[in-house]
Amino acid sequence: MNAAERMALIQKLYDRLPSLTDCKGLCAGSCTDIDMSELERERIKHRHGIKIRTRSDAEVARTGAKRCKALGKDLRCKVYEDRPLVCRAFGVIEAAPCPWGCKPERMLTDEEYKMLQLAVESLGGHSMRSEADRLQMLRFLRTAEGKAALKRQMDKARAEVARLKEVAHADSAGSNV
């Protein structure tokens, strides 16, 4: 099976994700280091000229999260139509609901997401994170400590969105002078 056929099958898996019925578009601050299959990565590079590499958890812990290269100055995803599974699933997984209150048609169970993720990786090539790492993350997000950590991350994301909006506003005000 060639890459185009595998990507068509991955798209069918994407189509199984519930859509957000009330998206507020506030997730730009969450657009940081992400994990994706090699085929998803290559598709973005080929179609958009943007190279996104997955950094290991240890590297992220050592240097901090980095802004996603696909996030534009306007706080919009430059690869939205080709975004990977992890981005498409933001806010629709039981363990990680949208922190801004956006609601999906239905929530994916952790098991449903795990199965989709494994299917995408089997078609698109494995990511850096292991299945055990992903399961540990989902279990952690269900704990009080995990929920608190997610809240801290989302508070930082909200602050980053506010900062990015100020920068975008200042840039547009400067161009109108």
C-alpha positions as CSV (number, residue, x, y, z in Angstrom):
1,M,0.0,0.0,0.0
2,N,1.5,3.4,-1.0
3,A,1.5,6.5,1.2
4,A,-1.5,8.1,-0.5
5,E,-3.6,5.0,0.1
6,R,-2.5,4.8,3.7
7,M,-3.3,8.5,4.2
8,A,-6.8,8.0,2.7
9,L,-7.3,5.3,5.3
10,I,-6.0,7.6,8.1
11,Q,-8.5,10.2,6.9
12,K,-11.3,7.7,7.3
13,L,-10.1,7.2,10.9
14,Y,-10.1,11.0,11.4
15,D,-13.7,11.1,10.1
16,R,-14.7,8.9,13.1
17,L,-13.8,11.6,15.6
18,P,-16.6,13.6,17.0
19,S,-16.7,17.2,15.9
20,L,-16.8,20.2,18.2
21,T,-20.3,21.8,18.0
22,D,-19.4,24.9,19.9
23,C,-15.7,25.6,19.3
24,K,-14.5,28.9,20.7
25,G,-11.2,28.8,18.9
26,L,-9.1,29.5,22.1
27,C,-6.7,26.6,21.9
28,A,-3.8,28.3,20.2
29,G,-1.9,28.4,23.5
30,S,-2.0,24.6,23.5
31,C,-0.3,24.4,20.2
32,T,3.1,23.2,21.4
33,D,5.2,20.0,21.1
34,I,3.0,17.3,19.7
35,D,3.4,13.7,18.7
36,M,2.3,12.3,15.4
37,S,2.9,9.5,13.0
38,E,5.7,9.8,10.4
39,L,3.1,9.8,7.5
40,E,1.2,12.7,9.2
41,R,4.6,14.6,9.6
42,E,5.6,13.9,6.0
43,R,2.2,15.1,4.7
44,I,2.5,18.4,6.5
45,K,6.1,18.9,5.2
46,H,5.1,18.0,1.6
47,R,1.9,20.0,1.4
48,H,2.8,23.0,3.6
49,G,6.6,23.1,3.7
50,I,6.6,23.0,7.5
51,K,8.8,20.5,9.3
52,I,7.5,19.5,12.7
53,R,9.6,17.2,14.7
54,T,8.5,15.4,17.8
55,R,10.7,16.2,20.8
56,S,11.1,13.6,23.5
57,D,9.4,14.1,26.9
58,A,12.9,14.4,28.4
59,E,13.8,17.2,26.0
60,V,10.5,19.0,26.6
61,A,11.1,18.7,30.4
62,R,14.7,20.0,30.0
63,T,14.0,23.0,27.7
64,G,10.3,23.6,28.0
65,A,7.5,23.4,25.5
66,K,8.0,25.1,22.1
67,R,5.3,26.8,20.0
68,C,4.1,24.6,17.1
69,K,5.7,25.7,13.8
70,A,2.3,25.3,12.2
71,L,0.7,28.1,14.4
72,G,0.6,31.3,12.4
73,K,0.9,34.9,13.8
74,D,-2.8,35.2,13.5
75,L,-3.1,32.3,16.0
76,R,-4.6,30.0,13.4
77,C,-3.3,26.6,12.3
78,K,-1.5,26.9,9.0
79,V,-2.0,23.1,8.4
80,Y,-5.6,22.8,9.7
81,E,-6.9,20.6,7.0
82,D,-3.9,18.3,7.4
83,R,-3.5,18.4,11.2
84,P,-2.6,15.2,12.9
85,L,-4.8,13.0,15.0
86,V,-3.6,14.5,18.3
87,C,-4.7,18.0,17.2
88,R,-8.0,16.7,15.9
89,A,-8.7,14.9,19.2
90,F,-8.1,18.0,21.3
91,G,-11.0,18.4,23.6
92,V,-12.9,15.3,22.6
93,I,-11.2,12.7,24.8
94,E,-12.8,11.9,28.2
95,A,-9.5,12.2,30.0
96,A,-8.7,15.6,28.4
97,P,-11.9,17.7,27.7
98,C,-11.6,21.2,26.3
99,P,-10.5,23.5,29.1
100,W,-12.5,26.4,27.5
101,G,-15.8,24.6,27.6
102,C,-16.1,23.7,23.9
103,K,-18.3,20.6,23.6
104,P,-18.0,17.7,21.1
105,E,-21.0,15.8,19.7
106,R,-19.9,13.1,22.1
107,M,-16.7,12.3,24.1
108,L,-14.3,9.6,23.0
109,T,-13.5,7.1,25.7
110,D,-9.8,6.7,26.4
111,E,-10.0,3.2,24.9
112,E,-11.6,4.6,21.7
113,Y,-8.8,7.2,21.3
114,K,-6.1,4.6,22.1
115,M,-7.5,2.4,19.3
116,L,-7.6,5.3,16.8
117,Q,-4.1,6.3,17.7
118,L,-2.8,2.8,17.3
119,A,-4.5,2.4,14.0
120,V,-3.1,5.7,12.7
121,E,0.4,4.7,13.8
122,S,0.1,1.3,12.2
123,L,-0.7,3.0,8.9
124,G,1.5,6.1,9.3
125,G,4.5,4.9,11.2
126,H,5.3,4.9,14.9
127,S,5.8,8.1,16.9
128,M,8.4,8.6,19.5
129,R,6.1,8.0,22.5
130,S,5.3,4.4,23.4
131,E,1.9,3.0,24.0
132,A,2.8,2.6,27.7
133,D,3.7,6.3,27.8
134,R,0.3,7.3,26.2
135,L,-1.6,5.1,28.6
136,Q,0.3,6.5,31.5
137,M,-0.6,10.0,30.4
138,L,-4.3,9.2,30.1
139,R,-4.3,7.6,33.5
140,F,-2.5,10.6,35.0
141,L,-5.0,13.0,33.5
142,R,-7.8,11.2,35.4
143,T,-6.1,11.8,38.8
144,A,-6.5,15.0,40.9
145,E,-2.9,15.7,40.4
146,G,-3.2,15.3,36.6
147,K,-6.3,17.5,36.5
148,A,-4.4,20.2,38.5
149,A,-1.4,19.9,36.1
150,L,-3.7,20.2,33.1
151,K,-5.4,23.2,34.7
152,R,-1.9,24.8,35.2
153,Q,-1.0,24.1,31.6
154,M,-4.3,25.6,30.4
155,D,-3.8,28.7,32.5
156,K,-0.4,29.1,30.9
157,A,-2.0,28.5,27.5
158,R,-4.7,31.2,28.2
159,A,-1.9,33.6,29.2
160,E,0.0,32.7,26.0
161,V,-3.1,33.3,23.8
162,A,-3.6,36.7,25.5
163,R,0.0,37.6,24.8
164,L,-0.1,36.4,21.2
165,K,-3.3,38.4,20.6
166,E,-1.6,41.5,22.0
167,V,1.4,41.0,19.7
168,A,-0.9,40.4,16.7
169,H,-2.9,43.5,17.6
170,A,0.2,45.6,18.0
171,D,1.6,44.3,14.7
172,S,-1.7,45.1,12.9
173,A,-1.9,48.6,14.6
174,G,1.7,49.3,13.5
175,S,1.0,48.4,9.9
176,N,-2.0,50.8,9.8
177,V,0.2,53.8,10.8
